[in-house]
């Protein structure tokens, strides 16, 4: 897809599309051009028109003559709707965990950096909660990988309603999940460290249960409130991660710093 200038030289004042047949479209669009008096004689620009109907047009505008205000312009239009739809879909897919449908590590890292910088700049609190499924390997070994995938999908499903605005649930990979909190600290953490274990009790470890085998999903959590004395978001992550693994091996399920 070609690059388009941020300079908008035209404004759509009437959005009408006529579909002539399956192969050809005509574009009867009324366009009001801005004042070009202060622009150079040789004007050639590219820009996007987003129509109310959802159609996206790529436009190229070139001045052909410069006779005072009666200038002649050549406007060529290309329908970019399908490319734009595909681009948006690819953007979503690149930030979404394929198995669970929640945010993936790429999306998490981008948002974590943004939220941490915002907390520093505005002097507001945020928090990071890490969640690890302690016995996930045992579930995979005992019931098979399809059961393990089912557990991961269920975790994403039951935790999604728990998070609120200014909070983001993400799968970081494997059996590790994270909840990123902005504009809040201790209060949100206290709520989530209570609600998350309760929500995960509904996860069925062996959904088929053909042999009446059961196993309880066990988790460890650790969290860190920022910015406080942490100079980078990497330090925040490492601290929460250390606390989480300390809890795992000391049989404490939630702790913080």
N, C-alpha and C positions, 0 to 999 in steps of 0.2 A: 504494500500500500504506500502511495506516495506521501511525502511530508507536506503539511499544510501550514501556511503562515498563521500566526495568532491574530494578525491584522484582519479585521472583518470589514470588507468593502461593500457588502450588500446586505440587505435585510429582507426576509420574506414577509410580504404583507398579505399574501393569499396562497393557500396551500391546496392545490387542485391537481390530482393525477388522473389521467385517462388511460386505461389499459386498452390498447388497440387490438392486440392479439397476444398470444403467448410468447412471441419472439420480439415484439417491438412495443416500446412505450413512448408516448408523447408527453411532454412536460409543459403544459400551459401554466406557468408560474409567474405571477406578478412580482417583480423585484424592484425595490426602491434603492437606487444607488446613492451612496454618500457623496458629499461634495469633494470633487477631485481638484479644485482650483490650486490647492497648495501642494499637489503631488507633481512629480516630474512628468515630462511629456511621455516618456517611455514607461508605461505602467503595465506590469505583468504580475499577477498575484494568484495564489491558490488558496482556497478556503473551503470550509465545510458548511453545508446548510443542513441542519437537523429539522425536518418538517414535522408538523403536528401529527401526521399520520404514522410517524415512526420511520419513515424512509430517510435515508442518509444520502446526500449528494456530495460528490466531490466536484468542485467548480474551479475552472481556470478562466481568469479575466485578463484580457489584453486590450490596451487602447490602440486603435488602428489609425485614428486621425486626431488632431488637436486643433480644432477650429473653435476657439473660445469655449463657450459652454455647450456647444453643439457637438461635442466629441462623439466619435463612433467607437463602440466597444464590441469585441468579440467574446462571447461567454460560451464556453463549452462545459457540458455537464455529463458526469458519469455517475451511474447508480452504484453506490458503495454499500448498500444495505446488507447484502449477504456477507461481505467481508467484515463489516462492523459487527454484525451478530456473531460471526465466528470468532472474531477477535475478543469480544466480551466473554464468550463461552470459554475460550482458551485461558483467559485471565482468571476466571473463576476456577477452572480445573487446576490451574497451576498453584492455587492457594488453598485447595481443598483436599483433605485426605480421602483417597479413593474408597477405602473400606468403610469408614464411619460417616463420611459426609461432613465432618466438622473441619475446622481450620487445621492445616498441616504445619510442619515445622517452618517452612518458608514464610507463611503468613504470620506465624507466631513471632519469629525473629524480627520481621519488619515492624509489627505492632509493638513488640516489647521495646525496641529501640525508640520508637515514636513516643510511647507512653512514658518511658523513663526520662527522655529529654524534656517532655512537657512537665513532669514532676519537678525536675531541677529548675526549669525556667520560671514556673508559676509558684514554686514552693508549696506544692500539694502532695499528699501522700498517694502511694500506690502499693500494690502487693503482688507477689507471685506465689502461687500454690502449686506444688508438684505432687503428683499422685502416681504411685507405682503399684502394679498388680503383683503382689508378692508370689503367689502360687500359679502364675500364668504358665510357666514351663511345665509344671506338674499337670495342669489341665490339658495342655497340648499332648503331653506324653500319654496321659490316661485315656482321654476321650477322642484324640485326633485333632488335626489342624482345623477341620471344619468347625468343630466345637470351639476352638480357640478364636477363630474369626467371628463366630457368633457372639462370644463374650465381648470382644472389642466393639462390635456393632452395638450391642446392648448398652455398654458403658457410655458410648457417645449419645445414644438415644435417651437414657434415663438422666444423664447429667445436663443435657441441653436445656431442659426447663428450669434447672436450678440456677443457672447464671442469669444475671440481669443486665440492664443497660450499663455500659461502661465496664463490662466484664466479657472476657472471651475465653471459650473453651477450645483447646487444641490437643491434637495427638502429636506428640513429638517423635514418635517412632516406637516400634515394638509394643511394649506394654506400659509405656510412660505417657501420662497426660499432664496437662498444665491448665491452670486457670489464671489468666492475667486480669488484674483489677486496676482500674484507674479511678481517680477522684475519690478514693476511699482507702482506709487502712484497716485498723483493728476491728471495726464494726463489721465490715464485709467478710473479713477472714473468720471471725467468730461464727457468723451465720453459715458460711460455706463449710467450715470444718465440722459443723454439726449435720448439715443437710447432705453432704456428699456421701458419708458412710451409710446414712439412712436410705438414700436413693439407690445405692449399689446393692443393698440387700435384696432388691427385686430382680437382680441379674440371675438368670438360670444358667448354671455352669454346664449342665448336661441337658440341653433342650430335648433330646430324643428320649433319654431316660429309659431305654429299652431294657437295661439290666438292673434298673432301680439303683444305679450308682449315683451318689450325690457327693458334692464337694462344695464347701462354702468359699466364696470369693474373698480373699484376704488382701488388704491394701495397706500401704504405708504412705503417710503424707508429711510434707515439710513445707514451711512457708517463710517468707522473708518480706518485711515491710521496707519500702524505700521512699525517698533516697537516703535519709538518715546519714550515716557516715560512710556509705558506699560510694565510691567515686565513679564506677561504671556499672552498667547493667549486667556485664559478665560476672562481676563480683556478687551481685544479687543472686544470679542463677546458681553460681557455685555454692553459695552459702545455703540456699534452700535445698539444693541437691545433697549437700553433705548432711544436713539435718534429717532429710528424708531417709538416707541410708543408715544413719545412726539409729533412727527409730526402727528401721527394719530389723537390725541385728540386736536391738535391745528390747524388742517386743513392745515398744511404745509406738502407738499408731499415729500420733500427731504431736508435732513440736514446732517451735519457731525460734526466730531470733529478731 
